[in-house]
Amino acid sequence: MGEVIKIMGLIMRKFFIFLLLLIISFYLHSENKIIKFEGGYYNVKIHFFSSSLTGISSSLGNFGNTISSLTTEPAIVSLNPAALSGFRNNRISADFLPKFSINTNSFYDINSKVKNIIDQRNEIVCEPIYPDISIEVGQKGGIKNFAATFSLSDYGTFGFSFHNPLDFSFIMTGNGSSGILADYSLEDTTKVSMSVETFASLDARFNQVDIGFGKQYNNLSFGIGASWLYSKIFGNFDTKFEGVIRRYGTEQIDEAFNDPTVDFRNTLDDSIRLDFQTVLFAPVLAVTYRKSAQLTFDGVFKLPSKNNYDGFMKITQYTLGVLNENSLFNPDEELLDQTLLELSRMTYTNRTVYESTQLTLSYPGKLAASDSHKKYSYGFVLNHVFKYGFRLNPPSGKIAFSLGGQFIFADQYLKNVKNVKGELVEPKTNILIPSFSTGLKIPLNQNVVFDISLMSLPSPFARIGVTYGF
């Protein structure tokens, strides 16, 4: 994967060379000028949902997503199947999430920031047409959790659930970008005229199905379960370059990209194709000790699992032989390597294809312990997760207020990844990822209960759960 990241970085580097003509302006020599700049229009849309950060269901999220057996939420089968033994009736629950989006321009004026950067560049000697950038972020809506439990009287309780640990989508479109870069470093002037269109999309979907069974023996309850995690990652990245290299000297020489009349490769179009999917299986064992109706101790052990993705990734990259990409990071080097310039083939490009079927998904094991009191609960997970939640139940029993959260300490995994100076990048450790959720539990009648997440960060907002007991 390190080579993949490196190649993708080179593609994006060349993409910005001709797409924005902005990065170049930081490193241009005094002899190099941007004599035309049209920023174009860029539209970015990012939507996501993650139950891994703020709870499998609204009820569990508001309760800190802990493994406490004091909860009567059917989705607990995903966290602690031993807790099912405390259910005395059948239950069905579902979570609904509204879809919404926010344009970041409403609270952050990125266009003005970009305009100021462009205005500060002395190398842009023309009247620029500033780019129009629109970034939209939001959450994905729909049914994000469904769970059910069935009490078998003295034989125990069976349950299953379905939820989305992660649902992410990214779409970017850009068009109307063009510019002309003039190199006056030599007696002969070279101009590069380029226009670019781009499209990028990335989707990552993780769906999990859990089943479990719990049975109580006096004060002890035992649970057994299994999880199936289905993962699909697919994406596309395309850039289309149109342009001309024009050299002025004793005679004018023009070479166009994507010219079908020439007998050599002269395209700069790049593409990435990504399509992977896999299924992971993980068994779960759990135990609960009920000291009293107000105090329980819970333990859960989930075996780790690992599997290779089925699918492929193909990266096709074209580079202009005369372009010296090192000039982007070393101001002492020329942008165009004149020693590589062939007047008869100025637009000749090199083609690099990277294909891979190697992508692995690891499901870390879990050893968790929790002790729960009627008013609050907390848990500590050895895989760098700390969870805490409490619920205030008023004497009337009508509305309960919950507040929960967790702190995830993640370690970054990097292998053979280098920075722009060619140095290996050291992975970061103990990266703090906090999240919290707060909401209300509202009993509608004896059989129907509503759970409302008033606010959850980083996602989701306004999640509503309904539980029906029968």
N, C-alpha and C positions, 0 to 999 in steps of 0.2 A: 504493500500500500504506500510505502514511502516513495517509490518511483512514480506511482500514479499521482500523488500529490505534487511531485516535482514537475511532471509533464503538464498537469492542469495549471500549475503556477506559470509555466512558460506561455501557455495559451492565453491565460488572462493577461499576462504582461504584454504580449503583442496586441491583444485586444484593446487594451487601454492606450497603446501607442497611437493607433489610428482612430480609435473610437472617440476619445475625448480630446486628444492632442493636449492634454492638460498635464499629465505626468511628465511629458517631455519638457514642458516649459520650465520645470524646476532645474533641468540639467542642460538646457541648450547653451551653446557657446554664443558669444556676441555676434558671430558671423551667421548664425542660424536664426531665422525669423519665421514666425507664423503669420502669413500674409492673408489668410482667410480662416475664419473660425465660425462654424455653425454648430451650436451645441446639440440640437435635436431634441427629441422628446423621449423620456424614459418613464415607464410605468412599472412599478414593483408592487406585487401583492404577496403578503405573507399571512397565512392562516394556520392556526394550530390548536390542538387540545391535548392535554396530558393528564391522565389520572394518576400517573406515577408521582407527580409533584404535589397534587392536592387531594388525593383520595379517590378510591375506586367508585364510591357513591357519595352523594351529598351528605348523607348521615355519617358515614365513616370519615369523610374529609373534615367535617365539622368537629369530629371527635378525635382528630389528630391522626387518623388512619392507623391507629394502633391495633394490636392483636387482642385487645381486651375482650373477655368473654361476657362482660356485663352488657354489651350491646345486643339488641334484638334485630339487627339489620341483616337480611338474607345474604348480602354481599360479603359478610364475614367469612363465608366459605372460602374465599380467595386468600384470606390471611390466616385463619385459624379454624380448621374444620372441627376441632374439639369443642368449639363454642356452640356448635349446632345442637349439642346434647341438651342445652338449656331451653330449646324451643319446644313449646307445648302445643303449638298449632301449626297449620300450614301457612306459609307466607309467600307473597309475590311482590317484588318491587321493581321499579323502573325509574331511570333518571332521564330527564329531558333538559336539553341545553339550547338556548336561542343562539342563532347565528347573527353576528354583527361585525362591523368593520369601522375603523377610524382612520381617517387620512391624517398622517403625521404633520402635514402642512398646517393643520388647524392649530397646532401648539408649538411647532418647530419649523421655522422658515428656512428650509435647506436651500431653496433657490437663491435667497439673498446671500447665504454663506458661500455658495459656489460662485455667485456673481462677484463678490468681494475678492475671492481668490484670483479669478480671471483678471479683474481690473488691476491687480497688483503685479501682474506679469508684464515686464517691459518687453519681452520677446514678441508679444502679440501686437503687431504694428497696424492691424486693421481695426475696424469697428466691429466688435464681436457680436454675434447673435447668441444670446445666452441660452443654455439648456433649460428645458422645462422638466422638472423631476417631480414625480408623484409617487409617494410611498404609502401603501395602505396595509394596515395590520389589523388582525381581528381573530376571533375564535370560530371554530367550526361548530355547527349546531347539529341537532338530531338526538336520537336515543343513544346515549353513551354507556349505559349500564342496564343490564337486565339480570335479575337473580330470582331464584325460587327455592324454597325449602319445603320438605314434606315429612311430617312427623309420623313415625311408625310405632307410636305408643312406647311400650317398654323396650322395643327392639332398637330404638335409636332414631336419628334424624338424618335424612339424605338431602343434599343441596347441590345446586349448580349455579354458575354465574357466567356472564359474558361482559367484557368491558374493553375499553381502548386505552392501553398504556400510553400510546402516542399516535397522533394523527397530524401530520405536518405537510403543508404544501407551499411551494414557492414558485412564482411565475414572474418573469421579467421580459418586457418587450422594449425595444429601442429602435428608433428610426430617425431619419433626417439629420444624422450626424455627418459632417464633412469638414474638410479643412485642407489647406495647402501649406506645406512646410518647405521653405527655401533654404538651401545650404549654400552660403557664399564663401565658404572657407577656402575654396580653390579658385583659380582663374576662371574655370568653367562653372557656371551656376547649375545646380541640380534642384529640381522641384519635385516634390511628391504630393500628388493630389489624391485624396482618398475619401470615400463615403462608406458608411457602415450601417448595416442592419443586424439586429441581434434578437435572438429568442432563447430563453432558458426556462426550464421547468424542473422541479424536483419534488417528488412525493415520497413520504415515508409513512407506512401504515403498520401499526402493531396491534393485533387483536388477540385477546387472551380468553380462553375457556377454562374454567375450573370446575371440578366436581369434588365432593367431599362427603364423608360420613362420620358422625359423632355419636358416641354412646356413653352414658353415665353409669358408673359403678360407685354407689355411695357418694363420697365427696370427690372422687376422681372421675374425670372424663377423658376419653381417648378419641383421637380423630385421625383419619387417614384420608388423603386426597391426592389429586394430581392436577397438573397445569399443562396446557398446551398453548404455546405462544406462536402465533402465525405472524411472520414479518415479510413485508414486501417493500422494496426500495426500487424506484424507477425514475429515470430522468433523461432529459435531452438538453443539449446545448448546441446552438448553431449561430455562427456569425458569417455574414456574407459581405465580402469586401469588393468594392468596385473602385478603380482608380487608374492613374497614369503616372509614370515616372518620365519626366521631361528634362533633358539635358541640353543646355545652351553652350555652344562653343563656336568652332568654325562652321558647324552646321547644327540644326536643331534635330534632336533624336527623341521620338516619342515611343514609349512602350506601354501598352495597356494590359491590365490584369484581366483574366478570364477571356482572353482573346482566342476564339476558336480557330483562327486562321494560321496560328503559329504551330510549329512542330515540337514544341517543348512545353513542359508543365509550367503554368503561370497563374495558378490560383492561390489565393490566400485564405480561402474559406476553411473554417475549422468546425469540427463537430465532436460531440461526446454522446455516446449511447450507453445507458445504464439500466439494467433490469435484473434484479436479484430477488429471490424469495426462498424462505425456509420455514420449517416448523420445529420448535424445541419442545421436549417433554421433560417434566420435572416432577418427581413424586414428593409428597409432603407428609410428615408425621407431626402430630401435635398432642399435647397433654394439658389438662386444666385441673387445678386443685381449688375447690370451693371451700374456703374456710368458713364462710357464712354467706348470707344473702347480700352482704355489703362488701365482701372482700374476696378476691380471687387471685390466683397465681397462674400464669399461662406460659407455656413454652412451645415453640414451633421450630422444626428443623426441615429445611428444604434442600434436597441434594442439588449440587451444581450440574449444569448441562451445557453442552457445546456442540455446535453443528456448523457445517459449511453450507453456504448459500448455493442454491442452484441458479445459474444464470450467467451473465457475461457483462463485461464492460469493454467498450471499444472507444479509443481516443484517436482521432485523426487530426494531425497538426501539420500546417504548412508554414514554413518560415522563409523569409526573403533572404537569400544568401548574402546580399550586400549590406543588410541591416546589422549593425553592431549593437546587440542588446545590452552588452556590458556598459555602454555609454549612459544607460539609465541610472547606473549606480556608481559610475566613475567619471566625474566631469573632465578628467584629463584625456578621455578617449573620444574619438569622433563618432557621431551618430551613424554616418555611412562609411563603411570600409571601402575606400576607393580602390584598394588592391584587389578586391573581389568583384569589382564592377566590370562586367562584360558588356560592351556597348551593343553587341548584337543580341544579347539576352539579358537585358537589365531587369526584367520581371521574372526571371527564372526562380523557382521556389523549390525548397527541399521538402520532402514528404516524410513524416514520421507517423507510424501506426503503432499504438500500444493496445494489446488485447490481454484481458485477464479474466479468469473465472475463479480467482481466489478471494473470497470474502467470508469471514467467520463471525458468527454471532455467539456470544457467551452469555449464559444465564447464571449469574453468581449464586452460589449457595447462600443459605440464610440460617443463622442460629439466633433466635430472638427470645427474649424473656420479658415478662411484664407482670407487675402486680397492680391490681386495680381496686380502687375504693369507689364507693357509690358516687362520690362527687367529682372524682378526677381519675385519670390514669396516665401512665407514662411508660415508655418502652425504650430499650436500648438494643440496637442491632449491631452486630460486630462488623458488618460491612459499611461502617462509617455513616450510620444514620441514627439520629436521635429524634424521637417523636414524643409529643406531649399533647394531651387534650383533656378538657374538662367540660362538664355539662351541669348547668344550674337548673334544678327541677323545683319550681315553686310548689308550695303546699296545695294549691288548687289543682295541679296536675294538668293544666290546660296548655301552657306554652313553656317550652324549655329552651334555654339559650346555651349554645355550645361555642367553644373557641378551641381550635386545635392548630398545630403547626409541626414542622419538622425541619431539621438541619441536616443536609446531606454534605458529607465531605468526600468529594470525588477526586480521584487521581487521573491525571491526563496520561494517555498512552501514546507515545511517539516512537517511531522506529525509522531511522535513516532519513529523518526530515531535517532539511537544512534551511538556513535563512538566506537572505540575498547575498551575504558575504561568503556563502559556502560553508558556514560553520554549523555543526550539528546543534539542533535545538534541544535543550534539556526539558523534559516533561515537568509540568507543574504538579505539585502534590497538595492534598488537603484543600482543594478548591471548595469554598463554602457556597452552597446553593440553598438559601432559605425559602420557605414557603409557609403560608398560613391560610386558614379558612375560618370563617365565622358564619353562624346561621341560626335558624330557629327550627324547632320540632313542634308541629302543631297537630294535635289529635283532632280529626274531624268528627269521628265517632269511635265506637269501641273497636271497629275493624279497620278503619282507614286513618293513616297518619301521613302528613305532609312534612317533608324536610326541605328547607329552603336555605341555600347558600347565599347569604347576603353579599359576601365578597370573598373571593379566593385569589391569591396571588402566587405564582404568575398567571395561572389559569385554573379554572374558568370563572366566569361571572354569571350570576343569576341562574344557577343550576337548581332545578326543582326535582325532588324525588318523591315518589308515591309508593307507599307500602300497604298492601291489603292482606289482612289475616283472616283465615277461615278454618 
